[in-house]
Amino acid sequence: MELPVVSDVNLPAFRSNPSLPAANGKANPGRFEESGFCQFYGDGTSLTSRVSEVLTGYETLDAPPRYDFYANTEVWGRRRPLRPSLFQLHGSPEDDSRPPLYEETTARRMEEGDSSEEDEDEQKEPPPEPTRFGWVQGVMIRCMLNIWGVILYLRLPWITAQAGIGLTWVIIMLSTCITGITGLSTSAIATNGKVKGGGTYFLISRSLGPELGGSIGLIFAFANAVAVAMHTVGFAETVTDLMRDNGAVMVDRINDIRIIGIITVTCLLGISMAGMAWESKAQILFFLLIMISFASYIVGTIMPASEEKQAKGFYSYRGDIFAENFVPSWRGPGGSFFGMFSIFFPSATGILAGANISGDLKNPAVAIPRGTLMAIFWTTFSYLVISATIGSCVVRDASGSLNDTLSASTPADACVGVACGYGWDFTECTTNNTCPFGISNYYQSLSMVAAFAPLITAGIFGATLSSALACLVSAPKVFQCLCMDQLYPLIGFFGKGYGKNQEPLRAYLLTYLIAACFILIAELNTIAPIISNFYLCSYALINFSCFHASITNSPGWRPSFRFYSKWLSLLISVICVVIMFLLTWWAAIIAIGVVLFFLGYTLYKKPDVNWGSSVQASSYNMALNHCVGLNLVEDHIKNYRPQCLVLTGPPSSRPALVDLVHCFTKDLSLMICGSVLDVSAALTAFSLRPPPSHPHSLSPVCQAGSSPLDPNSSTQISWLNRRKVKAFYRGVVAAELQGGVNMLLQGAGLGRIKPNVLVMGFKQDWRTESPQAAHKYINILHDAFDLQFGVCLLRMRDGLDISCAPQSHVNQGFDGGSESHNPTSAQPTVKTGSSTPDIAELVPQPSTVFQKSQGKKTIDVYWLSDDGGLTLLLPYLLTRRKRWARCKVRVFVGGDSDKKEEQKNEVLSLIKKFRLGFQHVEVLPDVYQSPKPMNVHQFEDMIRSFRLDSNPKQECDSGDLRKQDAPWMISDQDLEKNMAKSLRQIRLNEVLLDYSRDAALIILTMPVGRRGVCPSTLYMAWLDILSRDLRPPVLLVRGNQESVLTFYCQ
């Protein structure tokens, strides 16, 4: 087939953005001159002037690489320089068309240039800088304080006694391996771009997307809020026990814990709300307390042991005590490796405390990796040192009685334990398991060993209060970022920030209320495992985020921190999930259930955010691999799907056509909405386009549909998404309609995912428009048939096009005329105000007949010619939809009156083999009768204006003239050759009026006009007379004469 030639198109003239404002912030109304544009630097000089200082006589708009071109923020005291657009670089200075802007934000800033410049002149001082922390104070110390806790002081000696020094080190190193690799993953994510506030939620959500990030952010913030109560209750219990030892009781133990806990968390709230500077100073104080307590302990291990300490099992550093305590000695029901691991592992958590305040760090990309990894190193070192030293100094069992010294009369083999070598006999209590002291029995062993025991108590206070304070700061920071992203309803109120640091005071109060409620309960033993599982769930997702971002090979994954392994991240992610079930299986189920619940909610709501997540990159990779994989699979009739190229123009202008095609392509096959942008129509619309300062001067439909400068308009894609239509949109610019459609027919699709059916609207105004338009319309059908496309034409009584005129995207070859404008489609009122609303939201979503339930009406199928089965397949696909499911499909076929039953059974048998489920078949013998003379006269009147002069002397000349200059004209010879087909179409219309007046939809086989034999206007008249005066929508279908239905299994 010889394709139509598309003439050159001046593409730079067709861009969808307003004109470029000049450097002074005012719009340049007309011609663009290179010398009139300049990029401003901080000192007010322009790019052109600076270049000219170096290269005399050479002027260019090309700007050297600059940070400001890529940043989304502006620096106080200077205007942000802008990169010149591609149009400005290669466009002709003599071009009168207004150059576009690539970013609306840039245009908005430049339009507001004068006012913003005046405001900056009035500001004599820059805005105050918020408090920012470095990696030591902001991350390392904060993480170390959150990792150290009461387990270090009260449970690590007991774990050492149970598991022995060797296995205790294994437990510590296994925990460190998990947290260390998680720290590496966190470092990689944190260095892959500029990190803002939000901590763990920000890292996961920007890497994996809002679905998993939102759910983790919510439960992580809640876990931190409850952790405030846990650490506060731990502090309150210690204070209550000290008061009881000294005989001071306020009410009773439970109420004393509640009172002290509420007072403590209120004081911590005051410190937090005072600002990050005060909170950081308090953390330093707690850090010093813990360091002093460590020093007191280390000094105590070196000091000679007094008799009281020896009676309690402390003998300073001894090799035999180290050897005895190096091997495990499991005791009690929880005495096992995993039992001890489950108790110790929560003490290794807290590595995200620094990342959670990422918005308050000077350089998060540097501070988070360095501070987190250093905190993991020093805390691991402290755990190893304390477990080794306490296991080298204190025996497992001791009575604490000064009378249990080893007497001279006691036989050597009668004394049991290492203490016998140091003159102490604890055999009795060791045998009876009643020893109150020793690292297996006495939780306060560190206090007993320390040089000054109250310093260990001060260390416990510092550890609990610092952890509570860190969680009290982390929860509001994470929750504030989540609220500002607006992923969930009813939480935006808590996202407001106050002061130079944008402190989330409302979120602080919410965290305080949650913590206070759990403090009043005073029973957190069942909540603690859930919190640990929430932390582990966060670690698992952080490691999975690093793995997923690496495995997708996205060019955007370029972390500056290179010391990570995607496979180790995946391994640790799996281990974290396993540990969740090893710690508490029911708590793991609750944690995973909460994550899945919020994940499902986010997937259902589909928030309008785009963070360039690895999930998007993975979707691209999967789609690309599957598309390439389809090239290895041959086509088969059983897998045939009607993949439709729908010539809608802008989809918002022909919603009925979109809705009908979507009924049989949804979740099944490809649907592409195609639009051809006519050059002449685009120039007309461009000249009528209002200036940028009046964006709402056209109706919403006109704005969305008449964008002459952007064939691939995101507005139309947004319209399809809001209508929940799963389709693509593709627009092309062409000199004329037929050439543009030919581009779409040959270029749309990818690999085997490409259209095989062309769907168009019927051209209602073919008689009133020029005959060339009808000729091009019919040539589009011929081009589709030449390319082996099936063709569908939809005709509705009220027309399809509801858009306004003039409109450049309206393909006048598809649908037009006065009857094509739907008078019932109302235009909404456009809101005006300071903020510019999204045009896609202003475009109406009119209701069409194909969106409504069709009830128990009928779908009448006139299978008059065998086109391969497409005429039967489409109604079957419609009946699979809920709104069409109750409709009865009636199949009409032509036949003889004397063989009516035989032909009916034959067609029913064939349909049954196809398994379509159609039960009603009717044979129409009267389809071959002659039409009424009145209808024949109407057909003759329809084509009268396209008839050639019937003078016999001029017959030959007129025929040659028609073929050369007017191929749409109808000669007597053409009419005579096609008389039988013409009368058949007229008769078919009479049959349709008789049988299908009340149908929901009429589907009939479309006649085919032979190219060169049937003039285009005659073919157009066939389609018109066949479907005229019918109330139901009419869908004319013609397959490509290849089978799309089969009754074979292979």
Disulfide bonds with the S-S distance in Angstrom:
Cys415-Cys420 1.66
Cys429-Cys435 1.96
Cys702-Cys804 1.77
